[in-house]
Amino acid sequence: MAILSYTSEESQIREARQISFDVPDDMNIFELKIMCVRLAHAMGYAPNSVKKAFGETDYETESDKDFSEFLQSINVLTGSLAGEY
């Protein structure tokens, strides 16, 4: 197993200081891209920013599709994702 992690040394923030994913050693490049996208979301980057940076994830799992649909349904109901960068 490998570890994909992010650690913030900023002491003044009240957000996650460490985010870590245990990932298989034999991940293909598409799986790695999905993990990077998930890490960016966990770090608090806006969905639109992540999509601009990484583009479409051509290799989506069923849970990725479900999560994407969930985010879109929240946007339709609340408009909370409108205008994010």
C-alpha positions as protocol buffer text, in pm:
chain_id: "A"
residue {
  index: 1
  type: MET
  ca { x: 0 y: 0 z: 0 }
}
residue {
  index: 2
  type: ALA
  ca { x: 104 y: 355 z: -73 }
}
residue {
  index: 3
  type: ILE
  ca { x: -14 y: 673 z: 96 }
}
residue {
  index: 4
  type: LEU
  ca { x: -134 y: 985 z: -81 }
}
residue {
  index: 5
  type: SER
  ca { x: -144 y: 1263 z: 174 }
}
residue {
  index: 6
  type: TYR
  ca { x: -171 y: 1636 z: 234 }
}
residue {
  index: 7
  type: THR
  ca { x: -47 y: 1811 z: 547 }
}
residue {
  index: 8
  type: SER
  ca { x: -98 y: 2179 z: 627 }
}
residue {
  index: 9
  type: GLU
  ca { x: 143 y: 2353 z: 859 }
}
residue {
  index: 10
  type: GLU
  ca { x: -87 y: 2654 z: 894 }
}
residue {
  index: 11
  type: SER
  ca { x: -182 y: 2669 z: 1261 }
}
residue {
  index: 12
  type: GLN
  ca { x: -452 y: 2936 z: 1230 }
}
residue {
  index: 13
  type: ILE
  ca { x: -697 y: 2746 z: 1010 }
}
residue {
  index: 14
  type: ARG
  ca { x: -987 y: 2551 z: 1154 }
}
residue {
  index: 15
  type: GLU
  ca { x: -999 y: 2296 z: 875 }
}
residue {
  index: 16
  type: ALA
  ca { x: -840 y: 1959 z: 821 }
}
residue {
  index: 17
  type: ARG
  ca { x: -468 y: 1974 z: 880 }
}
residue {
  index: 18
  type: GLN
  ca { x: -395 y: 1628 z: 748 }
}
residue {
  index: 19
  type: ILE
  ca { x: -573 y: 1425 z: 482 }
}
residue {
  index: 20
  type: SER
  ca { x: -447 y: 1082 z: 391 }
}
residue {
  index: 21
  type: PHE
  ca { x: -556 y: 807 z: 152 }
}
residue {
  index: 22
  type: ASP
  ca { x: -418 y: 453 z: 158 }
}
residue {
  index: 23
  type: VAL
  ca { x: -397 y: 352 z: -207 }
}
residue {
  index: 24
  type: PRO
  ca { x: -289 y: 33 z: -381 }
}
residue {
  index: 25
  type: ASP
  ca { x: 63 y: 23 z: -522 }
}
residue {
  index: 26
  type: ASP
  ca { x: -61 y: -95 z: -860 }
}
residue {
  index: 27
  type: MET
  ca { x: -301 y: 191 z: -937 }
}
residue {
  index: 28
  type: ASN
  ca { x: -328 y: 286 z: -1302 }
}
residue {
  index: 29
  type: ILE
  ca { x: -303 y: 650 z: -1411 }
}
residue {
  index: 30
  type: PHE
  ca { x: -682 y: 692 z: -1429 }
}
residue {
  index: 31
  type: GLU
  ca { x: -725 y: 568 z: -1072 }
}
residue {
  index: 32
  type: LEU
  ca { x: -448 y: 804 z: -958 }
}
residue {
  index: 33
  type: LYS
  ca { x: -624 y: 1096 z: -1125 }
}
residue {
  index: 34
  type: ILE
  ca { x: -947 y: 1012 z: -943 }
}
residue {
  index: 35
  type: MET
  ca { x: -761 y: 997 z: -611 }
}
residue {
  index: 36
  type: CYS
  ca { x: -605 y: 1338 z: -681 }
}
residue {
  index: 37
  type: VAL
  ca { x: -949 y: 1478 z: -759 }
}
residue {
  index: 38
  type: ARG
  ca { x: -1082 y: 1333 z: -433 }
}
residue {
  index: 39
  type: LEU
  ca { x: -788 y: 1481 z: -242 }
}
residue {
  index: 40
  type: ALA
  ca { x: -854 y: 1824 z: -396 }
}
residue {
  index: 41
  type: HIS
  ca { x: -1219 y: 1803 z: -291 }
}
residue {
  index: 42
  type: ALA
  ca { x: -1119 y: 1694 z: 60 }
}
residue {
  index: 43
  type: MET
  ca { x: -881 y: 1991 z: 80 }
}
residue {
  index: 44
  type: GLY
  ca { x: -1176 y: 2221 z: 17 }
}
residue {
  index: 45
  type: TYR
  ca { x: -1129 y: 2321 z: -344 }
}
residue {
  index: 46
  type: ALA
  ca { x: -1454 y: 2415 z: -515 }
}
residue {
  index: 47
  type: PRO
  ca { x: -1597 y: 2153 z: -752 }
}
residue {
  index: 48
  type: ASN
  ca { x: -1572 y: 2387 z: -1051 }
}
residue {
  index: 49
  type: SER
  ca { x: -1206 y: 2461 z: -975 }
}
residue {
  index: 50
  type: VAL
  ca { x: -1126 y: 2091 z: -952 }
}
residue {
  index: 51
  type: LYS
  ca { x: -1308 y: 2023 z: -1278 }
}
residue {
  index: 52
  type: LYS
  ca { x: -1115 y: 2303 z: -1452 }
}
residue {
  index: 53
  type: ALA
  ca { x: -783 y: 2173 z: -1321 }
}
residue {
  index: 54
  type: PHE
  ca { x: -835 y: 1802 z: -1382 }
}
residue {
  index: 55
  type: GLY
  ca { x: -1097 y: 1799 z: -1656 }
}
residue {
  index: 56
  type: GLU
  ca { x: -1347 y: 1521 z: -1685 }
}
residue {
  index: 57
  type: THR
  ca { x: -1266 y: 1195 z: -1516 }
}
residue {
  index: 58
  type: ASP
  ca { x: -1313 y: 946 z: -1797 }
}
residue {
  index: 59
  type: TYR
  ca { x: -1269 y: 659 z: -1557 }
}
residue {
  index: 60
  type: GLU
  ca { x: -1552 y: 706 z: -1310 }
}
residue {
  index: 61
  type: THR
  ca { x: -1671 y: 446 z: -1066 }
}
residue {
  index: 62
  type: GLU
  ca { x: -2038 y: 411 z: -981 }
}
residue {
  index: 63
  type: SER
  ca { x: -1981 y: 593 z: -650 }
}
residue {
  index: 64
  type: ASP
  ca { x: -1809 y: 880 z: -838 }
}
residue {
  index: 65
  type: LYS
  ca { x: -2113 y: 915 z: -1062 }
}
residue {
  index: 66
  type: ASP
  ca { x: -2348 y: 903 z: -762 }
}
residue {
  index: 67
  type: PHE
  ca { x: -2146 y: 1172 z: -583 }
}
residue {
  index: 68
  type: SER
  ca { x: -2144 y: 1392 z: -893 }
}
residue {
  index: 69
  type: GLU
  ca { x: -2522 y: 1358 z: -927 }
}
residue {
  index: 70
  type: PHE
  ca { x: -2559 y: 1439 z: -557 }
}
residue {
  index: 71
  type: LEU
  ca { x: -2355 y: 1759 z: -595 }
}
residue {
  index: 72
  type: GLN
  ca { x: -2562 y: 1863 z: -894 }
}
residue {
  index: 73
  type: SER
  ca { x: -2888 y: 1797 z: -706 }
}
residue {
  index: 74
  type: ILE
  ca { x: -2766 y: 2019 z: -420 }
}
residue {
  index: 75
  type: ASN
  ca { x: -2683 y: 2290 z: -672 }
}
residue {
  index: 76
  type: VAL
  ca { x: -3030 y: 2268 z: -826 }
}
residue {
  index: 77
  type: LEU
  ca { x: -3200 y: 2284 z: -485 }
}
residue {
  index: 78
  type: THR
  ca { x: -2985 y: 2550 z: -320 }
}
residue {
  index: 79
  type: GLY
  ca { x: -2782 y: 2718 z: -591 }
}
residue {
  index: 80
  type: SER
  ca { x: -2485 y: 2683 z: -356 }
}
residue {
  index: 81
  type: LEU
  ca { x: -2244 y: 2586 z: -631 }
}
residue {
  index: 82
  type: ALA
  ca { x: -2342 y: 2873 z: -861 }
}
residue {
  index: 83
  type: GLY
  ca { x: -2058 y: 3110 z: -939 }
}
residue {
  index: 84
  type: GLU
  ca { x: -1784 y: 2903 z: -772 }
}
residue {
  index: 85
  type: TYR
  ca { x: -1438 y: 2924 z: -919 }
}
